[in-house]
């Protein structure tokens, strides 16, 4: 889902291939969560989450706290009623992180993040003119996607299907195909 979305972004495709891979590895969990929230992935009725609820947290396992935090993040986004255009802009802001280490062209990435923020701001001003604080609120919601690390997101949502295969390897394989 996240890989397909990024591959369809013309601005992303124009970046050096290595930068594309680095940015995807850095932001996949945030983009995945934004997609899951946007497409209303049920957090209460998911058998995977119910089964994980009973595990403890030693040795890096997910636990009830991680599930609760994810449910809270999902609920916060739902309560704000983020629309599809806002989700697209927020995914782009999450993807284009110029501070990501190892980028060949961080200035181009910064420019793309700026463009995504400008588009989000314009959309909010046009479609929500009576809510001037909405733009800032949406941007401030993005860090909450990191409250549960990508390793936990991987275990919670993909642990049963990918086993011990590192998500980064799967992402690279999917991205190349």
C-alpha positions as protocol buffer text, in pm:
chain_id: "A"
residue {
  index: 1
  type: UNK
  ca { x: 0 y: 0 z: 0 }
}
residue {
  index: 2
  type: UNK
  ca { x: 270 y: 251 z: 102 }
}
residue {
  index: 3
  type: UNK
  ca { x: 509 y: 134 z: -169 }
}
residue {
  index: 4
  type: UNK
  ca { x: 245 y: 163 z: -442 }
}
residue {
  index: 5
  type: UNK
  ca { x: 151 y: 512 z: -323 }
}
residue {
  index: 6
  type: UNK
  ca { x: 513 y: 634 z: -331 }
}
residue {
  index: 7
  type: UNK
  ca { x: 585 y: 477 z: -671 }
}
residue {
  index: 8
  type: UNK
  ca { x: 290 y: 669 z: -817 }
}
residue {
  index: 9
  type: UNK
  ca { x: 428 y: 1007 z: -704 }
}
residue {
  index: 10
  type: UNK
  ca { x: 598 y: 1168 z: -1006 }
}
residue {
  index: 11
  type: UNK
  ca { x: 811 y: 1391 z: -781 }
}
residue {
  index: 12
  type: UNK
  ca { x: 934 y: 1085 z: -590 }
}
residue {
  index: 13
  type: UNK
  ca { x: 1021 y: 903 z: -913 }
}
residue {
  index: 14
  type: UNK
  ca { x: 1244 y: 1196 z: -1015 }
}
residue {
  index: 15
  type: UNK
  ca { x: 1467 y: 1154 z: -710 }
}
residue {
  index: 16
  type: UNK
  ca { x: 1787 y: 949 z: -732 }
}
residue {
  index: 17
  type: UNK
  ca { x: 1701 y: 580 z: -682 }
}
residue {
  index: 18
  type: UNK
  ca { x: 1910 y: 551 z: -364 }
}
residue {
  index: 19
  type: UNK
  ca { x: 1728 y: 852 z: -213 }
}
residue {
  index: 20
  type: UNK
  ca { x: 1396 y: 686 z: -298 }
}
residue {
  index: 21
  type: UNK
  ca { x: 1499 y: 370 z: -112 }
}
residue {
  index: 22
  type: UNK
  ca { x: 1634 y: 562 z: 189 }
}
residue {
  index: 23
  type: UNK
  ca { x: 1320 y: 777 z: 218 }
}
residue {
  index: 24
  type: UNK
  ca { x: 1091 y: 476 z: 189 }
}
residue {
  index: 25
  type: UNK
  ca { x: 1286 y: 282 z: 452 }
}
residue {
  index: 26
  type: UNK
  ca { x: 1269 y: 582 z: 685 }
}
residue {
  index: 27
  type: UNK
  ca { x: 900 y: 661 z: 645 }
}
residue {
  index: 28
  type: UNK
  ca { x: 723 y: 336 z: 553 }
}
residue {
  index: 29
  type: UNK
  ca { x: 555 y: 290 z: 892 }
}
residue {
  index: 30
  type: UNK
  ca { x: 417 y: 645 z: 899 }
}
residue {
  index: 31
  type: UNK
  ca { x: 285 y: 615 z: 544 }
}
residue {
  index: 32
  type: UNK
  ca { x: 140 y: 272 z: 620 }
}
residue {
  index: 33
  type: UNK
  ca { x: -38 y: 406 z: 930 }
}
residue {
  index: 34
  type: UNK
  ca { x: -174 y: 706 z: 739 }
}
residue {
  index: 35
  type: UNK
  ca { x: -307 y: 468 z: 471 }
}
residue {
  index: 36
  type: UNK
  ca { x: -457 y: 239 z: 737 }
}
residue {
  index: 37
  type: UNK
  ca { x: -627 y: 533 z: 907 }
}
residue {
  index: 38
  type: UNK
  ca { x: -747 y: 676 z: 576 }
}
residue {
  index: 39
  type: UNK
  ca { x: -897 y: 346 z: 464 }
}
residue {
  index: 40
  type: UNK
  ca { x: -1052 y: 289 z: 808 }
}
residue {
  index: 41
  type: UNK
  ca { x: -863 y: -23 z: 908 }
}
residue {
  index: 42
  type: UNK
  ca { x: -1062 y: -154 z: 1207 }
}
residue {
  index: 43
  type: UNK
  ca { x: -851 y: -138 z: 1520 }
}
residue {
  index: 44
  type: UNK
  ca { x: -1104 y: -294 z: 1755 }
}
residue {
  index: 45
  type: UNK
  ca { x: -1204 y: -601 z: 1556 }
}
residue {
  index: 46
  type: UNK
  ca { x: -870 y: -701 z: 1407 }
}
residue {
  index: 47
  type: UNK
  ca { x: -784 y: -1057 z: 1519 }
}
residue {
  index: 48
  type: UNK
  ca { x: -414 y: -976 z: 1494 }
}
residue {
  index: 49
  type: UNK
  ca { x: -444 y: -690 z: 1740 }
}
residue {
  index: 50
  type: UNK
  ca { x: -662 y: -888 z: 1978 }
}
residue {
  index: 51
  type: UNK
  ca { x: -407 y: -1170 z: 1986 }
}
residue {
  index: 52
  type: UNK
  ca { x: -121 y: -927 z: 2042 }
}
residue {
  index: 53
  type: UNK
  ca { x: -304 y: -757 z: 2329 }
}
residue {
  index: 54
  type: UNK
  ca { x: -215 y: -1041 z: 2564 }
}
residue {
  index: 55
  type: UNK
  ca { x: 159 y: -1046 z: 2499 }
}
residue {
  index: 56
  type: UNK
  ca { x: 409 y: -883 z: 2729 }
}
residue {
  index: 57
  type: UNK
  ca { x: 684 y: -645 z: 2620 }
}
residue {
  index: 58
  type: UNK
  ca { x: 1013 y: -817 z: 2709 }
}
residue {
  index: 59
  type: UNK
  ca { x: 1255 y: -884 z: 2421 }
}
residue {
  index: 60
  type: UNK
  ca { x: 1094 y: -618 z: 2202 }
}
residue {
  index: 61
  type: UNK
  ca { x: 753 y: -778 z: 2177 }
}
residue {
  index: 62
  type: UNK
  ca { x: 450 y: -561 z: 2137 }
}
residue {
  index: 63
  type: UNK
  ca { x: 216 y: -525 z: 2427 }
}
residue {
  index: 64
  type: UNK
  ca { x: -113 y: -370 z: 2530 }
}
residue {
  index: 65
  type: UNK
  ca { x: 46 y: -26 z: 2563 }
}
residue {
  index: 66
  type: UNK
  ca { x: 156 y: -23 z: 2198 }
}
residue {
  index: 67
  type: UNK
  ca { x: -190 y: -132 z: 2084 }
}
residue {
  index: 68
  type: UNK
  ca { x: -357 y: 133 z: 2301 }
}
residue {
  index: 69
  type: UNK
  ca { x: -127 y: 404 z: 2167 }
}
residue {
  index: 70
  type: UNK
  ca { x: -205 y: 300 z: 1808 }
}
residue {
  index: 71
  type: UNK
  ca { x: -578 y: 302 z: 1879 }
}
residue {
  index: 72
  type: UNK
  ca { x: -545 y: 651 z: 2032 }
}
residue {
  index: 73
  type: UNK
  ca { x: -355 y: 777 z: 1726 }
}
residue {
  index: 74
  type: UNK
  ca { x: -618 y: 629 z: 1492 }
}
residue {
  index: 75
  type: UNK
  ca { x: -897 y: 786 z: 1699 }
}
residue {
  index: 76
  type: UNK
  ca { x: -729 y: 1128 z: 1696 }
}
residue {
  index: 77
  type: UNK
  ca { x: -701 y: 1129 z: 1318 }
}
residue {
  index: 78
  type: UNK
  ca { x: -1061 y: 1010 z: 1285 }
}
residue {
  index: 79
  type: UNK
  ca { x: -1188 y: 1280 z: 1522 }
}
residue {
  index: 80
  type: UNK
  ca { x: -1026 y: 1552 z: 1309 }
}
residue {
  index: 81
  type: UNK
  ca { x: -1190 y: 1402 z: 997 }
}
residue {
  index: 82
  type: UNK
  ca { x: -886 y: 1427 z: 774 }
}
residue {
  index: 83
  type: UNK
  ca { x: -998 y: 1430 z: 411 }
}
residue {
  index: 84
  type: UNK
  ca { x: -829 y: 1241 z: 123 }
}
residue {
  index: 85
  type: UNK
  ca { x: -638 y: 1544 z: -7 }
}
residue {
  index: 86
  type: UNK
  ca { x: -508 y: 1616 z: 343 }
}
residue {
  index: 87
  type: UNK
  ca { x: -401 y: 1252 z: 381 }
}
residue {
  index: 88
  type: UNK
  ca { x: -211 y: 1272 z: 50 }
}
residue {
  index: 89
  type: UNK
  ca { x: -29 y: 1588 z: 157 }
}
residue {
  index: 90
  type: UNK
  ca { x: 46 y: 1447 z: 502 }
}
residue {
  index: 91
  type: UNK
  ca { x: 190 y: 1129 z: 347 }
}
residue {
  index: 92
  type: UNK
  ca { x: 413 y: 1345 z: 127 }
}
residue {
  index: 93
  type: UNK
  ca { x: 530 y: 1552 z: 426 }
}
residue {
  index: 94
  type: UNK
  ca { x: 607 y: 1227 z: 612 }
}
residue {
  index: 95
  type: UNK
  ca { x: 791 y: 1083 z: 311 }
}
residue {
  index: 96
  type: UNK
  ca { x: 1005 y: 1381 z: 215 }
}
residue {
  index: 97
  type: UNK
  ca { x: 1231 y: 1423 z: 518 }
}
residue {
  index: 98
  type: UNK
  ca { x: 1538 y: 1624 z: 418 }
}
residue {
  index: 99
  type: UNK
  ca { x: 1707 y: 1547 z: 751 }
}
residue {
  index: 100
  type: UNK
  ca { x: 1723 y: 1176 z: 663 }
}
residue {
  index: 101
  type: UNK
  ca { x: 2084 y: 1056 z: 674 }
}
residue {
  index: 102
  type: UNK
  ca { x: 2253 y: 939 z: 358 }
}
residue {
  index: 103
  type: UNK
  ca { x: 2049 y: 1137 z: 105 }
}
residue {
  index: 104
  type: UNK
  ca { x: 2230 y: 1234 z: -214 }
}
residue {
  index: 105
  type: UNK
  ca { x: 2007 y: 1538 z: -271 }
}
residue {
  index: 106
  type: UNK
  ca { x: 1856 y: 1662 z: 58 }
}
residue {
  index: 107
  type: UNK
  ca { x: 1781 y: 2005 z: -95 }
}
residue {
  index: 108
  type: UNK
  ca { x: 1551 y: 1852 z: -354 }
}
residue {
  index: 109
  type: UNK
  ca { x: 1381 y: 1648 z: -80 }
}
residue {
  index: 110
  type: UNK
  ca { x: 1339 y: 1964 z: 129 }
}
residue {
  index: 111
  type: UNK
  ca { x: 1183 y: 2140 z: -169 }
}
residue {
  index: 112
  type: UNK
  ca { x: 937 y: 1852 z: -215 }
}
residue {
  index: 113
  type: UNK
  ca { x: 843 y: 1862 z: 153 }
}
residue {
  index: 114
  type: UNK
  ca { x: 791 y: 2238 z: 127 }
}
residue {
  index: 115
  type: UNK
  ca { x: 565 y: 2185 z: -175 }
}
residue {
  index: 116
  type: UNK
  ca { x: 361 y: 1925 z: 16 }
}
residue {
  index: 117
  type: UNK
  ca { x: 318 y: 2167 z: 307 }
}
residue {
  index: 118
  type: UNK
  ca { x: 218 y: 2450 z: 73 }
}
residue {
  index: 119
  type: UNK
  ca { x: -39 y: 2226 z: -97 }
}
residue {
  index: 120
  type: UNK
  ca { x: -177 y: 2120 z: 242 }
}
residue {
  index: 121
  type: UNK
  ca { x: -201 y: 2483 z: 354 }
}
residue {
  index: 122
  type: UNK
  ca { x: -376 y: 2589 z: 34 }
}
residue {
  index: 123
  type: UNK
  ca { x: -620 y: 2299 z: 58 }
}
residue {
  index: 124
  type: UNK
  ca { x: -703 y: 2379 z: 420 }
}
residue {
  index: 125
  type: UNK
  ca { x: -755 y: 2751 z: 346 }
}
residue {
  index: 126
  type: UNK
  ca { x: -982 y: 2667 z: 51 }
}
residue {
  index: 127
  type: UNK
  ca { x: -1186 y: 2383 z: 202 }
}
residue {
  index: 128
  type: UNK
  ca { x: -1184 y: 2476 z: 572 }
}
residue {
  index: 129
  type: UNK
  ca { x: -1178 y: 2859 z: 573 }
}
residue {
  index: 130
  type: UNK
  ca { x: -1351 y: 2878 z: 911 }
}
residue {
  index: 131
  type: UNK
  ca { x: -1082 y: 2661 z: 1076 }
}
residue {
  index: 132
  type: UNK
  ca { x: -758 y: 2862 z: 1048 }
}
residue {
  index: 133
  type: UNK
  ca { x: -578 y: 2639 z: 1300 }
}
residue {
  index: 134
  type: UNK
  ca { x: -644 y: 2318 z: 1105 }
}
residue {
  index: 135
  type: UNK
  ca { x: -323 y: 2338 z: 901 }
}
residue {
  index: 136
  type: UNK
  ca { x: -103 y: 2353 z: 1210 }
}
residue {
  index: 137
  type: UNK
  ca { x: -308 y: 2087 z: 1386 }
}
residue {
  index: 138
  type: UNK
  ca { x: -265 y: 1847 z: 1094 }
}
residue {
  index: 139
  type: UNK
  ca { x: 111 y: 1899 z: 1084 }
}
residue {
  index: 140
  type: UNK
  ca { x: 136 y: 1855 z: 1460 }
}
residue {
  index: 141
  type: UNK
  ca { x: -44 y: 1520 z: 1435 }
}
residue {
  index: 142
  type: UNK
  ca { x: 233 y: 1369 z: 1220 }
}
residue {
  index: 143
  type: UNK
  ca { x: 481 y: 1309 z: 1506 }
}
residue {
  index: 144
  type: UNK
  ca { x: 218 y: 1096 z: 1683 }
}
residue {
  index: 145
  type: UNK
  ca { x: 271 y: 835 z: 1410 }
}
residue {
  index: 146
  type: UNK
  ca { x: 614 y: 773 z: 1564 }
}
residue {
  index: 147
  type: UNK
  ca { x: 478 y: 707 z: 1915 }
}
residue {
  index: 148
  type: UNK
  ca { x: 497 y: 338 z: 1827 }
}
residue {
  index: 149
  type: UNK
  ca { x: 822 y: 265 z: 1646 }
}
residue {
  index: 150
  type: UNK
  ca { x: 841 y: 107 z: 1303 }
}
residue {
  index: 151
  type: UNK
  ca { x: 972 y: -216 z: 1459 }
}
residue {
  index: 152
  type: UNK
  ca { x: 651 y: -241 z: 1664 }
}
residue {
  index: 153
  type: UNK
  ca { x: 432 y: -153 z: 1364 }
}
residue {
  index: 154
  type: UNK
  ca { x: 611 y: -429 z: 1174 }
}
residue {
  index: 155
  type: UNK
  ca { x: 543 y: -683 z: 1451 }
}
residue {
  index: 156
  type: UNK
  ca { x: 182 y: -576 z: 1508 }
}
residue {
  index: 157
  type: UNK
  ca { x: 67 y: -568 z: 1147 }
}
residue {
  index: 158
  type: UNK
  ca { x: 310 y: -793 z: 959 }
}
residue {
  index: 159
  type: UNK
  ca { x: 473 y: -1025 z: 1215 }
}
residue {
  index: 160
  type: UNK
  ca { x: 260 y: -1324 z: 1128 }
}
residue {
  index: 161
  type: UNK
  ca { x: 308 y: -1288 z: 755 }
}
residue {
  index: 162
  type: UNK
  ca { x: 674 y: -1192 z: 714 }
}
residue {
  index: 163
  type: UNK
  ca { x: 822 y: -1374 z: 1012 }
}
residue {
  index: 164
  type: UNK
  ca { x: 1187 y: -1281 z: 1064 }
}
residue {
  index: 165
  type: UNK
  ca { x: 1234 y: -1119 z: 724 }
}
residue {
  index: 166
  type: UNK
  ca { x: 1336 y: -756 z: 778 }
}
residue {
  index: 167
  type: UNK
  ca { x: 1076 y: -508 z: 652 }
}
residue {
  index: 168
  type: UNK
  ca { x: 1350 y: -304 z: 483 }
}
residue {
  index: 169
  type: UNK
  ca { x: 1441 y: -604 z: 264 }
}
residue {
  index: 170
  type: UNK
  ca { x: 1077 y: -658 z: 168 }
}
residue {
  index: 171
  type: UNK
  ca { x: 1035 y: -289 z: 91 }
}
residue {
  index: 172
  type: UNK
  ca { x: 1339 y: -287 z: -135 }
}
residue {
  index: 173
  type: UNK
  ca { x: 1218 y: -601 z: -316 }
}
residue {
  index: 174
  type: UNK
  ca { x: 867 y: -459 z: -364 }
}
residue {
  index: 175
  type: UNK
  ca { x: 1005 y: -125 z: -471 }
}
residue {
  index: 176
  type: UNK
  ca { x: 1230 y: -276 z: -737 }
}
residue {
  index: 177
  type: UNK
  ca { x: 944 y: -480 z: -888 }
}
